[in-house]
Amino acid sequence: MEGGAFAQFLPLILIFAIMYFLLIRPQQKKMKQHQAMVEAVRRGDQVVTQGGLIGKVSKVKEGENEVEVELAENVKVRVVKSTIAQVLNKTEPAK
C-alpha cells in the first residue's frame, strides 16, 4: 500500500521539479540580474523606463530608491529605480 501511494505522488513531484527548473529558477535569475543592473546605475547612464521613456540619469539619490532622469533639456523627472527596464549606454567608472 505504501509503495502505491508513493507511485501516485511521483508524477506530481516530477511536474513540480520540471516547473521549478523551467519557470521559477530562470525567473529568479533574471530578477537578480535586473536588481544588480538597477543598483549599478549611476549619473550619466542612458536608461529606458518601463513606460518607454528614454533619458539620461542626472542624479542618483543614494538613501532613497529613485533617480532623476533628464528626458530633454531642462526636463527632469524622478523615477523609481525598479522601473528602469534597460541601461542603454553606461558611463565609465569614476577613477
C-alpha positions, 0 to 999 in steps of 0.5 A, a space after each residue: 500500500 505504501 509503495 502505491 501511494 508513493 507511485 501516485 505522488 511521483 508524477 506530481 513531484 516530477 511536474 513540480 521539479 520540471 516547473 521549478 527548473 523551467 519557470 521559477 529558477 530562470 525567473 529568479 535569475 533574471 530578477 537578480 540580474 535586473 536588481 544588480 543592473 538597477 543598483 549599478 546605475 549611476 549619473 550619466 547612464 542612458 536608461 529606458 523606463 518601463 513606460 518607454 521613456 528614454 533619458 539620461 540619469 542626472 542624479 542618483 539619490 543614494 538613501 532613497 530608491 529613485 533617480 532623476 532622469 533628464 528626458 530633454 533639456 531642462 526636463 527632469 523627472 524622478 523615477 523609481 529605480 525598479 522601473 528602469 527596464 534597460 541601461 542603454 549606454 553606461 558611463 565609465 567608472 569614476 577613477 
